[in-house]
Amino acid sequence: AEKMTRNLIISVLVSLDGYIADEQGSVLALERFYRDHLPAGVVDWRVPPDFDTVLVGKNTYKCYYHSLLNMTQKEVIVFSHTPLAGLGANMRCFSGDVISLITQLRANEGKNIWLFGGGDLIDQVVCGDLVDQIRLVTLPLNLTKGIALFNTTHQAPKVNLQSLETKYEMSYSIWTK
């Protein structure tokens, strides 16, 4: 059987003005809007297809702790230079280099890798040109400042718009290498 390519997929909520969290690192405003506008029974747009590994930074881990804990069938890798309490059986802490970890994950059998945040991790994989796909749920909110989706001092990711859909006051775009 042919080995499946393990694509690295960034999939996040983002404000109209390009932020994935507020100045305090909180995603509450974005999450609240998203939950209030996504009708019951509609699949969470953020969840990418065929993934078995989730990469998160320490702040994302804290913001989404319970959701990540419930992903019992997935491997959740948390990037942190300090040990973390409360890691579930499906989680491990990683303090090394994100680029080498992704290279290593891709060398092994498996499904897609979902990078769920935060900004530092996204910045590193974009700079390392490791991103295969970016899925954005853009909400009609302006945070005016906070943690930007992309570090504007670095080059933009090399991706092209594959699809765009707007409903429930939000737009859902998929960008592919």
N, C-alpha and C positions, 0 to 999 in steps of 0.2 A: 504493500500500500504506500502511496506517496505521502511523504511527511507534510502535515499541514503547516502552513506558514503562521507563526504566532505574531499577529499584528499588534502593534502598540496603539491603543486607542485612548485619546483624551476625551472624556465626556463629562461636561460640567454645566451648571447653571451660570449664566453671565448677565450682568445688567446691561442696559442699552449703551451705557458709556464705558463698558469694557471691564467691569470689576467682578471678581468671583467671591469677594468677601469685603466687609467694611473695614474701617481702620483698626478696629479691635480684633479683626480676624473672624468676626461672626458672620455666619451665613443665614441667620434667622430671617432677615427681611426678604431675601431671595427665596428661601425655603417656604416661607409663609405664603408668598404670592403664588408660587408654583403649586403648592398643595391646595390653595383656595381655588385655583383656576383649572386644574387638571380634573376632569370629571371622574367620578367614582367608576371603577372598572376599566379605565383606560390604562394601558401599560405605561409604566414609568419610562418616559422618553430617554432618560439618561442611560438606562441599562443597555450596554452594547450586546450584540449577538455573540454567542459561542465563546464566552470567556471563562477562564478557570482561576485567574489570578488578578488580585486587585492591589494596586500600589497607592499608598497614601502617605502624606507627611504627618507630622505629629499633630498639627492643628486640625487637619481634616479628620484624623483619627478621633480627636476629642469631640469635634462637632457631630460626627456621625457614628459614635461608638456603638449604639444599640443596633443600628442598621448593619454595621459591619459584623457585629457579633452574630447576627442572624444569618449571615451568609455562610452557613456551616459547610456547604459543599465546595466553597472556594478557598483558595489560599490568600490570606490577606497579609501583605508585607508592609510594615510600618517603618518609615525612615525616621530614625531618632538617634541622636548622639547620647541620650540618657535613657536608662532602662525605664520601661513603662509598666505601670501596675495594671492588673485586670485584663491581660491579654487572654483572649479565648483560645480554645484548642486549635482553631483554624488560623491563628495569627502568629506571626513572628516579627521580632524587632530586627532591623538591619541598620547598621551605622556606617556601612561602607559607601562606595561610589555607585551612584545610580546607573551610570552608563555601563559599568562592568557587570552589574547585576542583570540588567536587561539583556546584554549580550549573552550572558550565561543562561538566562531563562529561555532565550530564543534557540539556544543550542540544544535544549532538552525538548522532548515530546510534550505537547500540550496544546491548549487552545489559546485564544486571544488574551491579551493583557490589558486590563482597564486601569488607566491612570486617572484617579478621581480627585486629584489635588494634593497639595496646594500649589501656590504660585512658584515656589522655589523649584519643586520637582518638575513642573511644567516647563519652566525656563531652562533647566538643565537638559531635558530631553529634546526641546526645540533647538537649542544651541548645538546639541550633539547630532542633530538631524535624524533622530530615531523615530519620529512620529509617522505612523502610517495613515491614521485617520483622526479627525477631530470632529466630535459631535457637540454642537452647542445648542442649548435651549436659551434663547435670548428673551429676557423679560422686559416689559415696558417700564422699567424703573431706572432712575438715575441715582447712583450712590454718591456721585461727585468726587469721592476719594475712597481709598481703600487698597486692597490687594488686587493688582491688575492681572487680567488673564495672561497677557503677554508683556514682557519687559520691552518697552518701546525703544530702549537704547540698543537692543540687539536686533538682529535681522528677523523678519517675520518667518513663520513656518512656510515651507515650500509645499503648499497644498492648493488644490483647485476645488471650487464648489461643485459638489456632486448632486445634491438635492436640497430643496428648500420648501418648507411647508409652514403655513401660518394658520393657527387656529387657537381658540381659547385665549386670544389676546397675546399669544406667545409665538415666536418663530423658532422652528427647529431646522437646523442646517447641518449637513454632513459634508465635510471637506476631506478630500483624499489625495494622497501623494501621487 
